[in-house]
C-alpha cells in the first residue's frame, strides 16, 4: 500500500529521532498533530507506528523499514541534486519534493549511479540498500572516490566524506575544494593529482575521502 507524503514525513522524523538521536518516541504535539490526524491514523492502520497513552508515537517493525527507505530516498535525492545537478540552494526542500519519485528500484539505480554514497551533503548517513550490500559497482558512476579514478581521468571535486575536522582543514588549506577541476596522474605509491595547475600527492586513506564528479567523454 502506498504511503502518503505527510505520513512519510512522520516516518522520516521517527527514524532520525530513534536511529540518530537515541529517542524511542516522539510526542504528537511536537509535530503539531494529534491522534485523530489523518496521517497518524493512516500509519496506525498500516501497523507502522504505536501510539501510547501519553500521545507519543514510535516505530513498529514494518514502520522501521518504511522509515529507513524514506530517509534513504531523501538523502540520495540530496546527493543527486548537489553532485549531478549542481544545485547550491534549497537542497533540503527540493529533496523533499524529489524523494517521492524514487520508488520501485529507482533509488537503487540512483545509488549505483552516484557510486553508493555513504553520507548526504550535510554529512548524515545514507541507509544502505540492497545494491550497497551486494557491493555492486558501476564503471560509469558519475561520482567516485579519487582513489578509484583511472590514470589521466578528469573531473571536479564533488565533496569530502570525512568526519575528522583536522584532515578536512588540511584538504581545504591545500585548495582542494568542491568544484575545482582535478586530474589523476599517478596512483602508486601515492595518489598524485593536478589541481588548478598545481600538483599534489596524498595517501590512499586521504584519496578515499575525496569524491570526484567524473568528466564525461
DRENDO-969976 format. One record per residue (C-alpha): x, y, z. Coordinates in steps of 0.001 Angstrom, whole numbers, padded with zeros to 6 digits, always signed. Layout:
// DRENDO-969976
XYZ ...
//
This chain:
// DRENDO-969976
+000000+000000+000000 +001329+003446-000944 +002065+005791+001943 +001012+009445+001690 +003676+012162+001660 +002549+013546+005020 +002781+010091+006583 +006255+009595+005091 +007389+012827+006737 +006357+011409+010117 +008278+008196+009416 +011345+010213+008435 +011273+012181+011700 +010770+008996+013717 +013767+007361+012019 +016054+010316+012700 +014961+010504+016339 +015220+006769+017019 +018284+005859+014963 +020372+009020+015128 +019298+010826+018300 +018517+007913+020590 +014876+008908+021184 +012498+005959+021042 +009334+008060+020633 +008015+011500+019661 +005171+013494+021186 +002415+014168+018646 +002102+017704+019979 +005693+018446+018928 +004675+017556+015358 +001532+019716+015541 -000541+016548+015251 -002999+014608+017388 -004229+011006+017371 -007084+011953+015020 -004776+013443+012372 -005248+011621+009020 -001554+010762+008612 -001355+009378+012157 -004447+007232+011615 -003002+006088+008294 +000209+004858+009913 -001712+003205+012745 -003934+001375+010244 -000824+000168+008403 +000783-001034+011674 +003746+001280+011063 +003605+003033+014439 +002480+002548+018030 +000587+005231+019955 +000853+005144+023747 -001344+006712+026402 +000881+009800+026592 +000188+010555+022911 +003713+009550+021922 +004360+007586+018750 +007139+005113+017990 +008125+002906+015060 +006895-000657+014759 +008790-003345+012829 +007139-002595+009472 +007403+001127+010078 +011146+000792+010699 +011774-000472+007168 +009443+002058+005573 +011065+004886+007531 +014537+003682+006555 +013550+003765+002875 +012092+007269+003191 +015316+008600+004733 +017393+006755+002132 +015429+008255-000768 +015595+011764+000692 +019351+011709+001245 +020029+010130-002150 +017883+012882-003686 +020064+015465-001921 +023227+013838-003282 +021766+013746-006801 +020760+017408-006651 +024157+018542-005356 +026567+016170-007139 +024898+015773-010520 +022563+018728-010956 +024983+021080-009159 +022219+022657-007084 +023538+025053-004423 +020473+026485-002665 +017291+024992-001203 +018626+021434-001401 +016596+020060+001535 +013293+021476+000269 +013917+020263-003285 +014889+016814-002000 +011606+016635-000042 +009763+017093-003337 +012077+014850-005349 +012332+011903-002963 +008761+010765-003610 +009566+009682-007173 +012470+007461-006125 +010328+004342-005760 +010342+000818-007219 +014086+000416-007554 +014752+003918-008870 +016542+004730-005611 +018953+001811-006138 +019672+002961-009699 +020448+006454-008432 +022629+004962-005691 +024638+002926-008219 +024919+005964-010486 +026381+008007-007631 +028793+005269-006583 +026959+004205-003391 +027496+007403-001349 +027616+006824+002406 +026532+010292+003524 +024273+013115+002345 +025696+016601+001587 +025094+017521+005253 +027206+014590+006496 +024276+012429+007659 +024498+008687+006910 +022532+007252+003989 +020929+003913+004953 +022267+001125+002749 +020114-000522+000094 +020383-003959-001444 +022668-002593-004152 +025124-001441-001481 +025013-004720+000429 +025784-006710-002710 +028726-004409-003357 +027537-003571-006854 +029745-001158-008749 +029129+000765-011989 +032136+001655-014043 +030231+004659-015339 +029444+006070-011891 +029261+009834-012049 +030815+010376-008617 +033755+008240-007472 +036485+008406-004813 +039720+009894-006119 +041348+006549-005286 +039182+004789-007903 +039848+007126-010822 +041842+005852-013791 +045148+007466-014718 +044647+010795-016529 +040912+010697-015753 +039500+014186-015253 +036694+015557-013138 +035751+018115-010497 +035904+017781-006724 +032356+016899-005609 +032540+016519-001828 +034542+015102+001074 +033381+012100+003077 +035334+012768+006229 +034450+013352+009877 +037927+014388+011049 +037952+018212+011064 +041752+018360+011159 +042059+016288+007987 +039241+018251+006360 +041002+021535+007122 +044230+020102+005691 +042491+019316+002393 +040871+022732+002206 +044141+024511+003041 +045665+022770+000008 +042993+024358-002158 +041114+021067-002607 +037579+022439-002721 +034270+021369-004306 +034035+022435-007932 +037783+022604-008577 +038985+020621-011667 +041194+017612-010900 +043189+015092-012964 +044717+011913-011516 +048284+011404-012824 +049619+008665-010532 +048102+006027-008237 +051193+004302-006758 +052889+004503-004308 +050802+007592-003564 +047936+009286-005369 +049231+012252-007342 +046826+014661-008999 +046818+018017-010731 +044558+020626-009233 +044332+024034-010876 +047848+023798-012361 +049310+022616-009043 +050391+019034-008345 +049584+017327-005035 +050185+013888-003520 +048086+012125-000862 +047972+008622+000592 +045155+006161-000136 +043268+006987+003055 +043063+010646+002060 +042260+009753-001560 +039313+007681-000296 +037903+010799+001377 +037885+012919-001795 +034935+012289-004130 +035103+013465-007738 +032370+014141-010279 +033904+012353-013283 +034103+014181-016569 +032123+012545-019383 +033940+011944-022623 
//
